[in-house]
Amino acid sequence: MSTTGSARPVLSTPYHRLATLRPSWSGWIKPLLTLAAAFVAYVILASVLLVLTILVLAVAPGVNVAIGVTSGDPASPLDVGLALAMGAMWLPAAMIGVRIGAWRPLGPTWSIAARFRRELQSSTGIWGVVGAFVVVAVAALAGVLAGAGTPAADVPAADGGAPILQLLLVVLIVLVLAPIQAVGLELALRGVLLQAVGTWLRSPLVPFLVVTAVALIGREPTAAVVIPALTLALAAAVLAWKTGGLEVPIALTLTLTVASLIVSAVGAGTAAGAGVSALGAAVAAPGTSAAALAIHGAGGGSPGAADAALAGGAAAAVALVVLTAVIVVVVSRREKIGLLEPISRPGSEPAPEPVPF
């Protein structure tokens, strides 16, 4: 909050309320139009992608086009690539939602500075990157420990793994498509959705809960997946609100996606791979094949694999809570603000220019 002379205080604007900077952006129907435009755009883009994929596979020799039957293998370039490509469609869909549905510039959806703050990545984003690697390591270790406590016959065991060239192709696909998916998911879920609900409500609590609940759509309804999925959605929403933008949530989601997919592919059929598979399903785009526990990564559904996946998912959730708390404390001390106070757009700073007709 700031003051100008004897005038009344000028309120700053937190991230989830940036759509209210101009009256033309914050009409009661604008959030509905934004979400509808983004959803329709995603359905169209995803449908085109699926149709093109089926057409290509239909003419490819020796390839099973039954995508719904063969999907889910963490070591399959086709399955991993298709799931990531489906998730990547959220990036253009979110942009369409903001520009066409809300008819406002995209800048305020990135951050309170109305742009992507690259300088924040070196100061705060690094916490998300390093912390994400720790979360994946914790999930893998929990899977191993859970596997050690089950009968030997039920513990997932490596069966020689996928060919090295196949694994290298998976890694390449992940490195190319995971950044697009991560940016798209954060822009759509922690950007468009959070600000849409925030247009109606001043308190961030309900927007947090809405963003968290949406993470369950199209997700496998098992504790191993639901627990880390809800935790990650809430953590990303809190970090977006606290830091005033999507930079840290993107760094966190991107690193979790890359690390979990690679570990799941390399460790397919092992207890560590089963533990990380739950986190991989939690961070995947809703409704894609990757949003379910991989059959191969979970050791064929054996009791030992189920225990390892549950342990990995629960441990990852706890690690995410700790990581979020650490980042909140770091940001609060650096910015000299309260723990429950976000970095906001100064009230004295003019609103971004409206989109011309």
C-alpha atoms as a printed R data frame, in Angstrom:
    type eleno elety resid chain resno       x       y       z
1   ATOM     1    CA   MET     A     1   0.000   0.000   0.000
2   ATOM     2    CA   SER     A     2   1.294   3.468  -0.827
3   ATOM     3    CA   THR     A     3   0.135   7.046  -0.240
4   ATOM     4    CA   THR     A     4   0.450  10.271  -2.184
5   ATOM     5    CA   GLY     A     5   0.524  13.376   0.008
6   ATOM     6    CA   SER     A     6  -2.716  13.653   1.954
7   ATOM     7    CA   ALA     A     7  -4.658  11.640  -0.583
8   ATOM     8    CA   ARG     A     8  -6.239   8.358   0.439
9   ATOM     9    CA   PRO     A     9  -4.064   5.223   0.218
10  ATOM    10    CA   VAL     A    10  -3.559   3.692  -3.210
11  ATOM    11    CA   LEU     A    11  -3.913  -0.074  -3.019
12  ATOM    12    CA   SER     A    12  -1.408  -2.320  -4.739
13  ATOM    13    CA   THR     A    13  -2.655  -5.221  -6.858
14  ATOM    14    CA   PRO     A    14  -1.672  -8.848  -6.158
15  ATOM    15    CA   TYR     A    15  -1.138 -11.279  -9.002
16  ATOM    16    CA   HIS     A    16  -4.531 -12.977  -8.852
17  ATOM    17    CA   ARG     A    17  -6.273  -9.577  -9.185
18  ATOM    18    CA   LEU     A    18  -4.388  -8.213 -12.200
19  ATOM    19    CA   ALA     A    19  -7.404  -8.645 -14.465
20  ATOM    20    CA   THR     A    20  -9.035  -5.821 -12.504
21  ATOM    21    CA   LEU     A    21  -6.451  -3.207 -13.531
22  ATOM    22    CA   ARG     A    22  -8.888  -1.859 -16.122
23  ATOM    23    CA   PRO     A    23 -12.699  -1.893 -15.861
24  ATOM    24    CA   SER     A    24 -12.967  -3.208 -19.419
25  ATOM    25    CA   TRP     A    25 -11.046  -6.337 -18.378
26  ATOM    26    CA   SER     A    26 -12.998  -7.112 -15.225
27  ATOM    27    CA   GLY     A    27 -16.638  -7.278 -16.272
28  ATOM    28    CA   TRP     A    28 -18.471 -10.113 -14.548
29  ATOM    29    CA   ILE     A    29 -18.693 -12.122 -17.774
30  ATOM    30    CA   LYS     A    30 -15.061 -11.644 -18.850
31  ATOM    31    CA   PRO     A    31 -13.696 -14.526 -16.727
32  ATOM    32    CA   LEU     A    32 -16.293 -16.877 -18.209
33  ATOM    33    CA   LEU     A    33 -15.443 -15.788 -21.730
34  ATOM    34    CA   THR     A    34 -11.734 -16.220 -21.010
35  ATOM    35    CA   LEU     A    35 -12.120 -19.753 -19.692
36  ATOM    36    CA   ALA     A    36 -14.552 -20.736 -22.438
37  ATOM    37    CA   ALA     A    37 -12.258 -19.464 -25.204
38  ATOM    38    CA   ALA     A    38  -9.261 -21.276 -23.706
39  ATOM    39    CA   PHE     A    39 -11.173 -24.538 -23.277
40  ATOM    40    CA   VAL     A    40 -12.667 -24.498 -26.771
41  ATOM    41    CA   ALA     A    41  -9.282 -23.663 -28.268
42  ATOM    42    CA   TYR     A    42  -7.673 -26.571 -26.394
43  ATOM    43    CA   VAL     A    43 -10.338 -29.048 -27.488
44  ATOM    44    CA   ILE     A    44  -9.903 -28.040 -31.124
45  ATOM    45    CA   LEU     A    45  -6.100 -28.089 -31.006
46  ATOM    46    CA   ALA     A    46  -5.951 -31.399 -29.121
47  ATOM    47    CA   SER     A    47  -8.456 -32.981 -31.514
48  ATOM    48    CA   VAL     A    48  -6.435 -31.898 -34.542
49  ATOM    49    CA   LEU     A    49  -3.281 -33.283 -32.935
50  ATOM    50    CA   LEU     A    50  -4.899 -36.650 -32.210
51  ATOM    51    CA   VAL     A    51  -6.350 -36.950 -35.698
52  ATOM    52    CA   LEU     A    52  -3.022 -36.129 -37.317
53  ATOM    53    CA   THR     A    53  -1.242 -38.600 -35.035
54  ATOM    54    CA   ILE     A    54  -3.657 -41.398 -35.897
55  ATOM    55    CA   LEU     A    55  -3.346 -40.653 -39.601
56  ATOM    56    CA   VAL     A    56   0.444 -40.760 -39.413
57  ATOM    57    CA   LEU     A    57   0.457 -43.986 -37.401
58  ATOM    58    CA   ALA     A    58  -2.052 -45.564 -39.761
59  ATOM    59    CA   VAL     A    59   0.407 -45.366 -42.645
60  ATOM    60    CA   ALA     A    60   3.487 -46.168 -40.553
61  ATOM    61    CA   PRO     A    61   4.535 -49.820 -40.919
62  ATOM    62    CA   GLY     A    62   4.356 -52.022 -37.843
63  ATOM    63    CA   VAL     A    63   2.774 -49.438 -35.526
64  ATOM    64    CA   ASN     A    64  -0.331 -50.138 -33.454
65  ATOM    65    CA   VAL     A    65  -2.735 -47.224 -33.851
66  ATOM    66    CA   ALA     A    66  -4.744 -48.206 -30.763
67  ATOM    67    CA   ILE     A    67  -3.347 -45.274 -28.797
68  ATOM    68    CA   GLY     A    68  -5.712 -45.748 -25.880
69  ATOM    69    CA   VAL     A    69  -4.474 -49.329 -25.433
70  ATOM    70    CA   THR     A    70  -0.750 -48.862 -25.870
71  ATOM    71    CA   SER     A    71  -0.299 -45.528 -24.084
72  ATOM    72    CA   GLY     A    72   1.367 -45.258 -20.714
73  ATOM    73    CA   ASP     A    73   4.837 -46.684 -21.288
74  ATOM    74    CA   PRO     A    74   7.362 -44.212 -19.791
75  ATOM    75    CA   ALA     A    75  10.080 -45.615 -22.065
76  ATOM    76    CA   SER     A    76   8.055 -45.262 -25.279
77  ATOM    77    CA   PRO     A    77   8.945 -42.209 -27.402
78  ATOM    78    CA   LEU     A    78   5.467 -42.308 -28.970
79  ATOM    79    CA   ASP     A    79   3.585 -42.383 -25.664
80  ATOM    80    CA   VAL     A    80   5.770 -39.784 -23.969
81  ATOM    81    CA   GLY     A    81   5.808 -37.531 -27.024
82  ATOM    82    CA   LEU     A    82   2.044 -37.666 -27.558
83  ATOM    83    CA   ALA     A    83   1.296 -36.930 -23.891
84  ATOM    84    CA   LEU     A    84   3.668 -33.959 -23.868
85  ATOM    85    CA   ALA     A    85   2.352 -32.664 -27.185
86  ATOM    86    CA   MET     A    86  -1.194 -32.800 -25.824
87  ATOM    87    CA   GLY     A    87  -0.082 -30.845 -22.766
88  ATOM    88    CA   ALA     A    88   1.766 -28.336 -24.927
89  ATOM    89    CA   MET     A    89  -1.533 -27.407 -26.575
90  ATOM    90    CA   TRP     A    90  -2.430 -25.512 -23.402
91  ATOM    91    CA   LEU     A    91   0.063 -22.779 -24.314
92  ATOM    92    CA   PRO     A    92  -1.724 -21.510 -27.444
93  ATOM    93    CA   ALA     A    93  -5.096 -22.247 -25.821
94  ATOM    94    CA   ALA     A    94  -4.271 -20.043 -22.823
95  ATOM    95    CA   MET     A    95  -3.052 -17.256 -25.088
96  ATOM    96    CA   ILE     A    96  -6.275 -17.417 -27.089
97  ATOM    97    CA   GLY     A    97  -8.297 -17.319 -23.879
98  ATOM    98    CA   VAL     A    98  -6.609 -14.121 -22.698
99  ATOM    99    CA   ARG     A    99  -6.426 -12.290 -26.022
100 ATOM   100    CA   ILE     A   100  -9.749 -13.366 -27.549
101 ATOM   101    CA   GLY     A   101 -11.896 -14.261 -24.544
102 ATOM   102    CA   ALA     A   102 -10.838 -11.412 -22.255
103 ATOM   103    CA   TRP     A   103  -9.573  -9.085 -25.001
104 ATOM   104    CA   ARG     A   104  -6.608  -7.933 -22.917
105 ATOM   105    CA   PRO     A   105  -2.834  -8.067 -23.338
106 ATOM   106    CA   LEU     A   106  -0.985 -11.203 -22.308
107 ATOM   107    CA   GLY     A   107   1.608  -9.340 -20.201
108 ATOM   108    CA   PRO     A   108  -0.316  -9.178 -16.896
109 ATOM   109    CA   THR     A   109  -0.911 -12.926 -17.086
110 ATOM   110    CA   TRP     A   110   2.855 -13.468 -16.879
111 ATOM   111    CA   SER     A   111   3.488 -11.275 -13.840
112 ATOM   112    CA   ILE     A   112   2.755  -8.059 -11.975
113 ATOM   113    CA   ALA     A   113   5.394  -6.392 -14.169
114 ATOM   114    CA   ALA     A   114   3.276  -7.259 -17.251
115 ATOM   115    CA   ARG     A   115   6.154  -9.310 -18.661
116 ATOM   116    CA   PHE     A   116   8.136 -12.464 -17.994
117 ATOM   117    CA   ARG     A   117  10.704 -11.398 -15.371
118 ATOM   118    CA   ARG     A   118  13.877 -13.213 -16.404
119 ATOM   119    CA   GLU     A   119  15.799 -11.597 -13.568
120 ATOM   120    CA   LEU     A   120  13.590 -13.451 -11.084
121 ATOM   121    CA   GLN     A   121  14.780 -16.797 -12.436
122 ATOM   122    CA   SER     A   122  18.332 -16.249 -11.215
123 ATOM   123    CA   SER     A   123  17.248 -15.149  -7.744
124 ATOM   124    CA   THR     A   124  14.135 -17.145  -6.867
125 ATOM   125    CA   GLY     A   125  13.642 -19.514  -9.784
126 ATOM   126    CA   ILE     A   126  16.811 -21.385  -8.856
127 ATOM   127    CA   TRP     A   127  15.097 -22.426  -5.621
128 ATOM   128    CA   GLY     A   128  12.344 -24.044  -7.653
129 ATOM   129    CA   VAL     A   129  14.829 -25.848  -9.908
130 ATOM   130    CA   VAL     A   130  17.033 -27.211  -7.128
131 ATOM   131    CA   GLY     A   131  14.039 -27.999  -4.938
132 ATOM   132    CA   ALA     A   132  12.346 -29.927  -7.760
133 ATOM   133    CA   PHE     A   133  15.381 -32.190  -8.140
134 ATOM   134    CA   VAL     A   134  15.246 -32.840  -4.408
135 ATOM   135    CA   VAL     A   135  11.530 -33.684  -4.618
136 ATOM   136    CA   VAL     A   136  12.167 -36.234  -7.394
137 ATOM   137    CA   ALA     A   137  15.060 -37.757  -5.428
138 ATOM   138    CA   VAL     A   138  12.842 -38.027  -2.343
139 ATOM   139    CA   ALA     A   139  10.114 -39.763  -4.378
140 ATOM   140    CA   ALA     A   140  12.624 -42.250  -5.816
141 ATOM   141    CA   LEU     A   141  14.134 -42.962  -2.400
142 ATOM   142    CA   ALA     A   142  10.685 -43.459  -0.870
143 ATOM   143    CA   GLY     A   143   9.861 -45.943  -3.630
144 ATOM   144    CA   VAL     A   144  13.034 -47.894  -2.949
145 ATOM   145    CA   LEU     A   145  12.405 -47.965   0.812
146 ATOM   146    CA   ALA     A   146   8.790 -49.050   0.305
147 ATOM   147    CA   GLY     A   147   9.952 -51.774  -2.073
148 ATOM   148    CA   ALA     A   148  12.475 -52.972   0.489
149 ATOM   149    CA   GLY     A   149   9.645 -53.631   2.934
150 ATOM   150    CA   THR     A   150   7.641 -55.914   0.634
151 ATOM   151    CA   PRO     A   151   8.163 -59.579  -0.297
152 ATOM   152    CA   ALA     A   152  10.837 -60.059  -2.933
153 ATOM   153    CA   ALA     A   153   8.339 -61.532  -5.391
154 ATOM   154    CA   ASP     A   154   6.276 -58.329  -5.272
155 ATOM   155    CA   VAL     A   155   9.111 -55.848  -5.666
156 ATOM   156    CA   PRO     A   156   9.448 -54.370  -9.173
157 ATOM   157    CA   ALA     A   157  12.672 -55.535 -10.757
158 ATOM   158    CA   ALA     A   158  14.498 -54.199 -13.779
159 ATOM   159    CA   ASP     A   159  14.127 -56.430 -16.825
160 ATOM   160    CA   GLY     A   160  17.044 -55.124 -18.814
161 ATOM   161    CA   GLY     A   161  15.344 -51.825 -19.598
162 ATOM   162    CA   ALA     A   162  14.629 -50.232 -22.942
163 ATOM   163    CA   PRO     A   163  17.285 -49.987 -25.662
164 ATOM   164    CA   ILE     A   164  19.678 -47.098 -25.124
165 ATOM   165    CA   LEU     A   165  18.710 -45.419 -28.412
166 ATOM   166    CA   GLN     A   166  15.058 -45.548 -27.410
167 ATOM   167    CA   LEU     A   167  15.836 -43.963 -24.054
168 ATOM   168    CA   LEU     A   168  17.919 -41.258 -25.722
169 ATOM   169    CA   LEU     A   169  14.989 -40.472 -28.010
170 ATOM   170    CA   VAL     A   170  12.690 -40.203 -24.997
171 ATOM   171    CA   VAL     A   171  15.124 -37.823 -23.305
172 ATOM   172    CA   LEU     A   172  15.327 -35.708 -26.464
173 ATOM   173    CA   ILE     A   173  11.534 -35.519 -26.748
174 ATOM   174    CA   VAL     A   174  11.248 -34.569 -23.090
175 ATOM   175    CA   LEU     A   175  13.832 -31.797 -23.396
176 ATOM   176    CA   VAL     A   176  12.059 -30.351 -26.446
177 ATOM   177    CA   LEU     A   177   8.391 -30.626 -25.425
178 ATOM   178    CA   ALA     A   178   8.456 -30.437 -21.616
179 ATOM   179    CA   PRO     A   179   9.274 -26.685 -21.546
180 ATOM   180    CA   ILE     A   180   6.311 -25.917 -23.824
181 ATOM   181    CA   GLN     A   181   3.984 -28.038 -21.695
182 ATOM   182    CA   ALA     A   182   5.217 -26.516 -18.438
183 ATOM   183    CA   VAL     A   183   4.743 -22.964 -19.688
184 ATOM   184    CA   GLY     A   184   1.331 -23.848 -21.114
185 ATOM   185    CA   LEU     A   185   0.072 -25.519 -17.935
186 ATOM   186    CA   GLU     A   186   1.214 -22.672 -15.700
187 ATOM   187    CA   LEU     A   187  -0.173 -20.023 -18.034
188 ATOM   188    CA   ALA     A   188  -3.524 -21.823 -18.225
189 ATOM   189    CA   LEU     A   189  -3.964 -23.085 -14.653
190 ATOM   190    CA   ARG     A   190  -1.989 -20.704 -12.460
191 ATOM   191    CA   GLY     A   191  -2.385 -17.767 -14.836
192 ATOM   192    CA   VAL     A   192  -5.681 -17.681 -16.713
193 ATOM   193    CA   LEU     A   193  -7.728 -19.657 -14.170
194 ATOM   194    CA   LEU     A   194  -6.281 -18.013 -11.062
195 ATOM   195    CA   GLN     A   195  -6.839 -14.521 -12.459
196 ATOM   196    CA   ALA     A   196 -10.290 -15.394 -13.777
197 ATOM   197    CA   VAL     A   197 -11.522 -16.397 -10.320
198 ATOM   198    CA   GLY     A   198  -9.522 -13.543  -8.780
199 ATOM   199    CA   THR     A   199 -11.519 -11.092 -10.879
200 ATOM   200    CA   TRP     A   200 -14.538 -11.850  -8.709
201 ATOM   201    CA   LEU     A   201 -12.837 -12.398  -5.335
202 ATOM   202    CA   ARG     A   202 -10.306 -10.284  -3.449
203 ATOM   203    CA   SER     A   203  -9.139 -13.083  -1.176
204 ATOM   204    CA   PRO     A   204  -6.771 -15.582  -2.845
205 ATOM   205    CA   LEU     A   205  -8.101 -18.513  -0.812
206 ATOM   206    CA   VAL     A   206 -10.984 -19.531  -3.076
207 ATOM   207    CA   PRO     A   207  -8.916 -19.077  -6.274
208 ATOM   208    CA   PHE     A   208  -6.284 -21.331  -4.683
209 ATOM   209    CA   LEU     A   209  -8.910 -23.996  -3.967
210 ATOM   210    CA   VAL     A   210 -10.375 -23.786  -7.477
211 ATOM   211    CA   VAL     A   211  -6.966 -24.146  -9.127
212 ATOM   212    CA   THR     A   212  -6.193 -27.073  -6.819
213 ATOM   213    CA   ALA     A   213  -9.484 -28.843  -7.525
214 ATOM   214    CA   VAL     A   214  -9.083 -28.486 -11.308
215 ATOM   215    CA   ALA     A   215  -5.897 -30.565 -11.037
216 ATOM   216    CA   LEU     A   216  -8.110 -33.615 -10.444
217 ATOM   217    CA   ILE     A   217  -9.808 -33.378 -13.836
218 ATOM   218    CA   GLY     A   218  -8.671 -36.228 -16.063
219 ATOM   219    CA   ARG     A   219  -6.345 -37.544 -13.369
220 ATOM   220    CA   GLU     A   220  -6.174 -41.147 -12.149
221 ATOM   221    CA   PRO     A   221  -8.273 -41.268  -8.926
222 ATOM   222    CA   THR     A   222  -5.727 -43.083  -6.782
223 ATOM   223    CA   ALA     A   223  -4.070 -41.793  -3.627
224 ATOM   224    CA   ALA     A   224  -0.615 -42.204  -5.169
225 ATOM   225    CA   VAL     A   225  -1.503 -39.680  -7.901
226 ATOM   226    CA   VAL     A   226  -4.109 -37.461  -6.211
227 ATOM   227    CA   ILE     A   227  -1.980 -36.547  -3.184
228 ATOM   228    CA   PRO     A   228   1.014 -35.127  -5.105
229 ATOM   229    CA   ALA     A   229  -1.244 -33.656  -7.835
230 ATOM   230    CA   LEU     A   230  -3.257 -31.599  -5.337
231 ATOM   231    CA   THR     A   231  -0.131 -30.581  -3.463
232 ATOM   232    CA   LEU     A   232   1.676 -29.446  -6.595
233 ATOM   233    CA   ALA     A   233  -1.339 -27.466  -7.858
234 ATOM   234    CA   LEU     A   234  -1.695 -25.681  -4.531
235 ATOM   235    CA   ALA     A   235   2.049 -25.069  -4.238
236 ATOM   236    CA   ALA     A   236   2.260 -23.570  -7.735
237 ATOM   237    CA   ALA     A   237  -0.750 -21.317  -7.078
238 ATOM   238    CA   VAL     A   238   0.719 -20.081  -3.795
239 ATOM   239    CA   LEU     A   239   4.096 -19.406  -5.411
240 ATOM   240    CA   ALA     A   240   2.491 -17.509  -8.309
241 ATOM   241    CA   TRP     A   241   0.590 -15.330  -5.847
242 ATOM   242    CA   LYS     A   242   3.525 -14.868  -3.477
243 ATOM   243    CA   THR     A   243   6.147 -14.033  -6.112
244 ATOM   244    CA   GLY     A   244   3.751 -12.048  -8.276
245 ATOM   245    CA   GLY     A   245   4.077 -14.133 -11.431
246 ATOM   246    CA   LEU     A   246   4.551 -17.471 -13.154
247 ATOM   247    CA   GLU     A   247   8.351 -17.546 -13.312
248 ATOM   248    CA   VAL     A   248   8.926 -19.693 -10.209
249 ATOM   249    CA   PRO     A   249   5.963 -22.060 -10.827
250 ATOM   250    CA   ILE     A   250   7.220 -22.606 -14.389
251 ATOM   251    CA   ALA     A   251  10.734 -23.399 -13.143
252 ATOM   252    CA   LEU     A   252   9.303 -25.825 -10.575
253 ATOM   253    CA   THR     A   253   6.889 -27.580 -12.945
254 ATOM   254    CA   LEU     A   254   9.408 -27.797 -15.782
255 ATOM   255    CA   THR     A   255  12.112 -29.353 -13.631
256 ATOM   256    CA   LEU     A   256   9.684 -31.801 -12.034
257 ATOM   257    CA   THR     A   257   8.405 -32.833 -15.466
258 ATOM   258    CA   VAL     A   258  11.824 -33.348 -17.021
259 ATOM   259    CA   ALA     A   259  13.344 -35.136 -14.039
260 ATOM   260    CA   SER     A   260  10.351 -37.383 -13.313
261 ATOM   261    CA   LEU     A   261   9.901 -38.444 -16.940
262 ATOM   262    CA   ILE     A   262  13.569 -39.258 -17.412
263 ATOM   263    CA   VAL     A   263  13.820 -41.172 -14.126
264 ATOM   264    CA   SER     A   264  10.601 -43.058 -14.930
265 ATOM   265    CA   ALA     A   265  11.953 -44.019 -18.362
266 ATOM   266    CA   VAL     A   266  15.417 -45.055 -17.187
267 ATOM   267    CA   GLY     A   267  14.091 -46.726 -14.027
268 ATOM   268    CA   ALA     A   268  11.090 -48.453 -15.623
269 ATOM   269    CA   GLY     A   269  10.352 -51.687 -13.806
270 ATOM   270    CA   THR     A   270  12.242 -50.698 -10.630
271 ATOM   271    CA   ALA     A   271  11.041 -49.552  -7.216
272 ATOM   272    CA   ALA     A   272  12.632 -46.149  -7.771
273 ATOM   273    CA   GLY     A   273  10.841 -45.801 -11.102
274 ATOM   274    CA   ALA     A   274   7.538 -46.758  -9.466
275 ATOM   275    CA   GLY     A   275   8.054 -44.150  -6.752
276 ATOM   276    CA   VAL     A   276   8.730 -41.394  -9.266
277 ATOM   277    CA   SER     A   277   5.904 -42.519 -11.581
278 ATOM   278    CA   ALA     A   278   3.341 -41.137  -9.115
279 ATOM   279    CA   LEU     A   279   5.002 -37.721  -9.224
280 ATOM   280    CA   GLY     A   280   5.211 -37.910 -13.020
281 ATOM   281    CA   ALA     A   281   1.463 -38.577 -13.208
282 ATOM   282    CA   ALA     A   282   0.809 -35.689 -10.819
283 ATOM   283    CA   VAL     A   283   2.760 -33.151 -12.864
284 ATOM   284    CA   ALA     A   284   1.406 -34.295 -16.251
285 ATOM   285    CA   ALA     A   285  -1.225 -32.368 -18.188
286 ATOM   286    CA   PRO     A   286  -4.762 -33.320 -17.059
287 ATOM   287    CA   GLY     A   287  -6.468 -35.853 -19.281
288 ATOM   288    CA   THR     A   288  -3.341 -37.142 -20.995
289 ATOM   289    CA   SER     A   289  -2.064 -40.708 -20.779
290 ATOM   290    CA   ALA     A   290   0.792 -39.481 -18.574
291 ATOM   291    CA   ALA     A   291  -1.718 -38.383 -15.905
292 ATOM   292    CA   ALA     A   292  -2.153 -42.025 -14.889
293 ATOM   293    CA   LEU     A   293   0.334 -44.352 -13.249
294 ATOM   294    CA   ALA     A   294   2.397 -45.930 -15.999
295 ATOM   295    CA   ILE     A   295   1.818 -49.701 -16.166
296 ATOM   296    CA   HIS     A   296   5.448 -50.398 -17.039
297 ATOM   297    CA   GLY     A   297   6.809 -47.883 -14.520
298 ATOM   298    CA   ALA     A   298   4.654 -49.355 -11.762
299 ATOM   299    CA   GLY     A   299   6.037 -52.814 -12.208
300 ATOM   300    CA   GLY     A   300   2.996 -54.299 -13.887
301 ATOM   301    CA   GLY     A   301   0.631 -53.412 -11.058
302 ATOM   302    CA   SER     A   302   2.217 -55.700  -8.448
303 ATOM   303    CA   PRO     A   303   1.541 -54.961  -4.746
304 ATOM   304    CA   GLY     A   304   5.151 -53.910  -4.301
305 ATOM   305    CA   ALA     A   305   4.879 -51.444  -7.175
306 ATOM   306    CA   ALA     A   306   1.648 -49.988  -5.780
307 ATOM   307    CA   ASP     A   307   3.287 -49.504  -2.380
308 ATOM   308    CA   ALA     A   308   6.335 -47.893  -3.971
309 ATOM   309    CA   ALA     A   309   4.157 -45.529  -6.042
310 ATOM   310    CA   LEU     A   310   2.091 -44.518  -3.021
311 ATOM   311    CA   ALA     A   311   5.193 -43.955  -0.924
312 ATOM   312    CA   GLY     A   312   6.793 -41.924  -3.689
313 ATOM   313    CA   GLY     A   313   3.694 -39.785  -4.201
314 ATOM   314    CA   ALA     A   314   3.225 -39.113  -0.505
315 ATOM   315    CA   ALA     A   315   6.909 -38.315   0.047
316 ATOM   316    CA   ALA     A   316   6.916 -35.986  -2.952
317 ATOM   317    CA   ALA     A   317   3.881 -34.158  -1.544
318 ATOM   318    CA   VAL     A   318   5.607 -33.615   1.791
319 ATOM   319    CA   ALA     A   319   8.766 -32.415   0.042
320 ATOM   320    CA   LEU     A   320   6.700 -29.992  -2.072
321 ATOM   321    CA   VAL     A   321   5.101 -28.509   1.030
322 ATOM   322    CA   VAL     A   322   8.515 -27.978   2.618
323 ATOM   323    CA   LEU     A   323   9.922 -26.491  -0.592
324 ATOM   324    CA   THR     A   324   7.001 -24.077  -0.928
325 ATOM   325    CA   ALA     A   325   7.383 -22.959   2.680
326 ATOM   326    CA   VAL     A   326  11.111 -22.349   2.171
327 ATOM   327    CA   ILE     A   327  10.539 -20.250  -0.954
328 ATOM   328    CA   VAL     A   328   7.806 -18.234   0.788
329 ATOM   329    CA   VAL     A   329  10.159 -17.475   3.682
330 ATOM   330    CA   VAL     A   330  13.040 -16.573   1.350
331 ATOM   331    CA   VAL     A   331  10.877 -14.217  -0.707
332 ATOM   332    CA   SER     A   332   9.355 -12.641   2.390
333 ATOM   333    CA   ARG     A   333  12.742 -11.888   3.934
334 ATOM   334    CA   ARG     A   334  14.267 -10.612   0.712
335 ATOM   335    CA   GLU     A   335  11.329  -8.321  -0.088
336 ATOM   336    CA   LYS     A   336  10.779  -7.410   3.585
337 ATOM   337    CA   ILE     A   337   7.115  -8.379   3.518
338 ATOM   338    CA   GLY     A   338   4.973 -10.595   5.719
339 ATOM   339    CA   LEU     A   339   4.668 -14.327   5.172
340 ATOM   340    CA   LEU     A   340   1.025 -13.886   4.128
341 ATOM   341    CA   GLU     A   341   1.737 -10.825   1.990
342 ATOM   342    CA   PRO     A   342   2.483 -11.155  -1.754
343 ATOM   343    CA   ILE     A   343   4.707  -9.118  -4.033
344 ATOM   344    CA   SER     A   344   2.152  -6.821  -5.657
345 ATOM   345    CA   ARG     A   345   1.933  -4.323  -8.486
346 ATOM   346    CA   PRO     A   346   2.332  -0.816  -6.991
347 ATOM   347    CA   GLY     A   347  -0.873   1.177  -7.021
348 ATOM   348    CA   SER     A   348   0.991   4.166  -8.459
349 ATOM   349    CA   GLU     A   349   2.061   2.198 -11.534
350 ATOM   350    CA   PRO     A   350  -0.247   2.730 -14.524
351 ATOM   351    CA   ALA     A   351  -2.167  -0.185 -15.985
352 ATOM   352    CA   PRO     A   352  -0.890  -1.731 -19.229
353 ATOM   353    CA   GLU     A   353  -2.328  -0.266 -22.398
354 ATOM   354    CA   PRO     A   354  -5.608  -1.831 -23.561
355 ATOM   355    CA   VAL     A   355  -5.689  -4.033 -26.635
356 ATOM   356    CA   PRO     A   356  -6.786  -1.845 -29.581
357 ATOM   357    CA   PHE     A   357  -9.856  -2.849 -31.554
